[in-house]
Amino acid sequence: LTTSFDGNDSLDVTLEAGEGDATLQEMDLTDTGDSVNVGTIGYTRSVGDYLTFYVSPAGGGAGSELFNTACAYEGQTNVLDDCANSWTGMDLGFTASALSAAVDVGNGLGLAFGYEGSDDSTGLGTDEAIDVYALNASYLKDNYGFSYTYLDSETLQAQSFNAFYTPTIDRFPSISFGLEWLHQDDDAVLGITSENDEASHYFIGAQFDNLGNGTLGASVGSKELYRENADAETMWEAYYAYNYADGITITPVIFVKENAAINTDDETGIILKTSFEF
């Protein structure tokens, strides 16, 4: 649900329902049982030609709402759809209030700030609460772009770099790249020591737009952040988003997920997703 009060703002409320999260985690599906829940509440407002604000009061919004990520790839699975921004994307999995501000400097250059704070009895910005801050800088042109994001919290610091290039030659794909790395403080409960407190995450994707009556894409990346003393487990995906009719898109997806654990087989999955727009 979307409404505007004066044309320079937007109040957005998302309702969600479903029971799919436990059965198909690769698609990041909603799991609400038999109820219909409010998924996100967010308010965005532009001030002048260059400044934009966003706030989400305990409504599931992200502090990265106004960030620009230099990625032209439209990922389908939960692992590869964030272009290697699993932490710097600020989707941290706890109930939080969020705010973000962005400045359009001009000539493709943008700067943004994001904040998320745990929305519970500990309060926002207190010593007891979980507070996460991030800065994003981007330089985006019509057929190429770069972005860098830095995130800081009480226990970890994360950084990501993204870039994309779209050739002006017909029938050549856009290429997107992402790399994320983080440092986490020692934590005996999680088994984090000075020997494994660094982790990384990578992504490479190619996408053919307007191929036939749809979009063809394929990508590869690490299945999750991998520690400095461990090998990366890899995930691949390929998809074709076919425009079946006005407002209807049918997307077959195939993915392969590597599992390095002993006695654990690699996974191969095929998904058929249909999207309706009214």
C-alpha positions as CSV (number, residue, x, y, z in Angstrom):
1,L,0.0,0.0,0.0
2,T,1.5,3.3,-1.1
3,T,0.3,6.9,-0.6
4,S,1.7,10.4,-0.9
5,F,0.7,13.5,1.0
6,D,2.1,16.2,-1.2
7,G,3.9,14.5,-4.1
8,N,7.4,14.8,-2.5
9,D,6.9,11.9,-0.1
10,S,5.8,8.3,0.1
11,L,4.3,6.2,2.9
12,D,4.6,2.5,2.1
13,V,3.1,-0.4,4.0
14,T,3.6,-4.0,3.0
15,L,1.3,-6.8,4.1
16,E,2.6,-10.4,3.9
17,A,1.5,-13.9,4.5
18,G,2.8,-17.4,3.7
19,E,4.3,-20.6,5.0
20,G,7.2,-21.0,2.7
21,D,10.3,-20.0,4.6
22,A,11.1,-23.4,6.1
23,T,10.5,-25.3,2.8
24,L,12.4,-23.2,0.3
25,Q,15.0,-21.0,2.0
26,E,16.7,-20.2,-1.3
27,M,13.8,-17.9,-2.3
28,D,13.6,-15.9,1.0
29,L,9.9,-16.6,1.3
30,T,7.6,-15.3,4.0
31,D,6.5,-17.5,6.9
32,T,3.6,-16.1,9.0
33,G,1.6,-19.2,9.7
34,D,-2.1,-18.6,9.2
35,S,-1.9,-14.8,9.8
36,V,-1.5,-11.8,7.7
37,N,1.3,-9.6,9.1
38,V,2.6,-6.1,8.5
39,G,5.9,-6.7,6.8
40,T,7.4,-3.2,6.5
41,I,6.3,0.4,7.3
42,G,8.4,3.1,5.7
43,Y,8.2,6.8,5.0
44,T,10.4,8.5,2.4
45,R,10.6,12.3,1.8
46,S,12.6,14.4,-0.6
47,V,13.8,17.8,0.5
48,G,14.8,20.0,-2.4
49,D,16.5,18.5,-5.4
50,Y,19.4,16.7,-3.7
51,L,18.4,15.4,-0.2
52,T,16.2,12.4,0.7
53,F,15.2,10.9,4.1
54,Y,13.8,7.5,5.0
55,V,12.5,6.2,8.3
56,S,11.0,2.9,9.4
57,P,9.7,2.6,13.0
58,A,10.1,-1.1,13.9
59,G,8.5,-1.9,10.6
60,G,11.1,-4.2,9.1
61,G,12.7,-1.6,6.9
62,A,16.5,-1.5,6.3
63,G,18.9,1.3,7.0
64,S,20.3,0.7,3.5
65,E,17.0,1.8,1.9
66,L,18.6,4.8,0.2
67,F,21.9,3.1,-0.6
68,N,23.1,2.8,-4.2
69,T,24.7,-0.6,-5.1
70,A,26.6,-0.7,-8.4
71,C,25.0,-4.0,-9.6
72,A,23.0,-4.6,-12.8
73,Y,22.3,-8.3,-12.0
74,E,18.7,-9.2,-10.9
75,G,19.4,-12.2,-8.7
76,Q,16.8,-14.8,-8.0
77,T,18.0,-16.9,-5.0
78,N,18.5,-15.5,-1.5
79,V,22.3,-16.0,-1.7
80,L,22.9,-14.3,-5.0
81,D,20.3,-11.5,-5.1
82,D,22.2,-9.0,-2.9
83,C,25.4,-8.8,-5.0
84,A,27.6,-9.8,-2.1
85,N,26.1,-7.3,0.4
86,S,25.0,-9.8,3.1
87,W,26.1,-7.6,6.0
88,T,26.5,-4.1,4.4
89,G,23.0,-4.4,3.0
90,M,21.9,-4.1,6.7
91,D,19.4,-6.9,6.5
92,L,20.6,-8.2,9.9
93,G,17.6,-10.3,11.0
94,F,16.5,-8.5,14.2
95,T,13.5,-6.3,14.9
96,A,14.8,-2.8,14.4
97,S,13.9,0.8,13.7
98,A,15.8,2.2,10.7
99,L,16.6,5.5,9.2
100,S,18.6,6.6,6.1
101,A,19.6,9.8,4.4
102,A,21.0,10.3,0.9
103,V,22.5,13.2,-1.0
104,D,22.6,13.4,-4.7
105,V,25.9,15.3,-5.3
106,G,25.4,15.4,-9.0
107,N,27.1,13.9,-12.1
108,G,26.4,10.4,-10.9
109,L,27.9,10.8,-7.4
110,G,25.8,9.9,-4.4
111,L,26.4,9.7,-0.6
112,A,24.2,7.9,1.9
113,F,24.0,7.1,5.6
114,G,22.1,4.3,7.3
115,Y,21.2,3.3,10.9
116,E,19.5,0.4,12.5
117,G,18.8,0.0,16.2
118,S,17.2,-2.9,18.1
119,D,13.6,-1.9,18.8
120,D,13.0,-3.4,22.3
121,S,13.2,-2.5,25.9
122,T,16.9,-1.7,25.7
123,G,16.1,1.5,23.7
124,L,17.7,3.1,20.7
125,G,21.3,4.3,20.9
126,T,22.0,2.9,24.4
127,D,24.9,0.8,25.6
128,E,22.6,-2.2,26.0
129,A,21.1,-1.9,22.6
130,I,22.3,-3.3,19.2
131,D,23.2,-0.3,17.0
132,V,24.5,-0.5,13.4
133,Y,25.8,2.4,11.3
134,A,26.8,2.4,7.6
135,L,28.1,4.8,5.0
136,N,27.6,4.3,1.2
137,A,29.3,6.1,-1.6
138,S,28.4,5.5,-5.3
139,Y,29.3,6.7,-8.7
140,L,26.8,5.5,-11.3
141,K,26.6,6.2,-15.0
142,D,24.2,4.8,-17.7
143,N,26.4,1.8,-18.5
144,Y,28.9,1.5,-15.6
145,G,29.2,2.2,-11.9
146,F,31.0,1.7,-8.7
147,S,29.9,1.7,-5.0
148,Y,31.6,1.2,-1.6
149,T,29.8,0.6,1.7
150,Y,31.3,0.6,5.2
151,L,29.3,-0.8,8.2
152,D,30.2,-0.6,11.9
153,S,28.6,-2.1,15.0
154,E,29.7,-3.0,18.5
155,T,31.2,-6.4,17.5
156,L,32.1,-6.2,13.8
157,Q,33.1,-4.0,10.9
158,A,32.2,-4.9,7.3
159,Q,33.0,-3.4,3.9
160,S,31.8,-4.1,0.4
161,F,32.8,-3.0,-3.1
162,N,30.6,-3.4,-6.2
163,A,31.0,-2.6,-9.8
164,F,29.1,-3.2,-13.1
165,Y,29.6,-2.6,-16.8
166,T,27.0,-2.8,-19.5
167,P,28.5,-2.8,-23.0
168,T,26.9,-0.6,-25.6
169,I,27.2,-3.5,-28.1
170,D,24.0,-5.4,-28.9
171,R,23.7,-9.0,-27.5
172,F,26.5,-8.5,-25.0
173,P,25.7,-9.1,-21.3
174,S,26.1,-6.7,-18.4
175,I,28.7,-7.8,-15.9
176,S,28.4,-7.3,-12.2
177,F,30.9,-7.9,-9.5
178,G,30.8,-7.8,-5.7
179,L,33.2,-8.4,-2.8
180,E,32.5,-8.1,0.9
181,W,34.9,-8.6,3.8
182,L,34.5,-8.2,7.5
183,H,36.3,-8.3,10.8
184,Q,34.5,-9.7,13.9
185,D,35.6,-9.3,17.5
186,D,36.6,-12.4,19.5
187,D,33.5,-14.2,20.8
188,A,33.9,-17.4,22.8
189,V,30.2,-18.4,22.3
190,L,30.5,-18.2,18.5
191,G,34.0,-19.6,18.4
192,I,35.5,-16.5,17.0
193,T,39.2,-16.0,17.8
194,S,42.1,-14.1,16.3
195,E,42.7,-17.1,14.0
196,N,39.3,-16.8,12.2
197,D,38.0,-13.3,12.8
198,E,38.2,-12.3,9.2
199,A,35.6,-13.4,6.6
200,S,34.9,-12.8,2.9
201,H,32.0,-13.1,0.4
202,Y,32.1,-12.7,-3.4
203,F,29.8,-12.6,-6.4
204,I,30.0,-12.4,-10.2
205,G,27.0,-12.2,-12.4
206,A,26.2,-11.8,-16.1
207,Q,22.8,-10.7,-17.5
208,F,21.3,-10.4,-21.1
209,D,18.5,-7.9,-21.1
210,N,15.8,-8.1,-23.8
211,L,16.8,-11.5,-25.0
212,G,13.8,-12.8,-26.9
213,N,10.9,-11.9,-24.7
214,G,12.7,-11.8,-21.4
215,T,16.0,-11.6,-19.5
216,L,18.6,-14.3,-19.2
217,G,21.0,-14.3,-16.2
218,A,23.7,-16.4,-14.5
219,S,25.9,-15.9,-11.6
220,V,28.3,-17.6,-9.2
221,G,29.4,-16.6,-5.7
222,S,30.2,-17.9,-2.2
223,K,27.3,-19.6,-0.5
224,E,27.9,-17.6,2.6
225,L,30.7,-15.6,4.3
226,Y,33.7,-17.9,4.7
227,R,36.4,-17.5,7.3
228,E,40.1,-16.8,6.6
229,N,41.2,-20.3,7.4
230,A,38.4,-22.1,5.5
231,D,37.6,-22.7,1.8
232,A,34.6,-21.0,0.2
233,E,31.5,-23.1,-0.5
234,T,30.2,-22.0,-3.9
235,M,26.7,-21.5,-5.3
236,W,25.6,-21.1,-8.9
237,E,22.3,-20.0,-10.4
238,A,20.9,-19.4,-13.9
239,Y,17.4,-18.1,-14.8
240,Y,15.3,-16.8,-17.6
241,A,12.5,-14.2,-16.7
242,Y,10.0,-14.6,-19.5
243,N,7.3,-11.9,-20.0
244,Y,4.4,-14.2,-20.6
245,A,1.8,-11.4,-20.8
246,D,1.2,-7.9,-19.5
247,G,1.8,-8.0,-15.8
248,I,2.7,-11.7,-15.8
249,T,6.4,-12.9,-15.6
250,I,7.4,-16.6,-15.5
251,T,10.9,-17.3,-14.3
252,P,12.5,-20.8,-14.3
253,V,15.6,-20.9,-12.0
254,I,18.2,-23.6,-11.6
255,F,20.8,-23.5,-8.8
256,V,23.6,-25.7,-7.5
257,K,24.8,-25.3,-3.9
258,E,28.1,-26.8,-2.7
259,N,28.2,-28.4,0.7
260,A,31.8,-29.1,1.9
261,A,30.7,-30.8,5.2
262,I,31.5,-34.5,5.5
263,N,28.6,-36.8,4.5
264,T,26.7,-33.8,3.1
265,D,25.9,-33.9,-0.6
266,D,25.8,-30.9,-2.9
267,E,22.3,-29.6,-3.6
268,T,20.7,-29.0,-7.0
269,G,17.3,-27.3,-7.3
270,I,14.8,-26.2,-9.9
271,I,12.3,-23.4,-9.2
272,L,9.5,-22.0,-11.3
273,K,8.4,-18.6,-10.1
274,T,5.4,-16.7,-11.4
275,S,5.0,-12.9,-10.7
276,F,1.7,-11.0,-11.1
277,E,1.4,-7.2,-11.2
278,F,-1.9,-5.4,-11.2
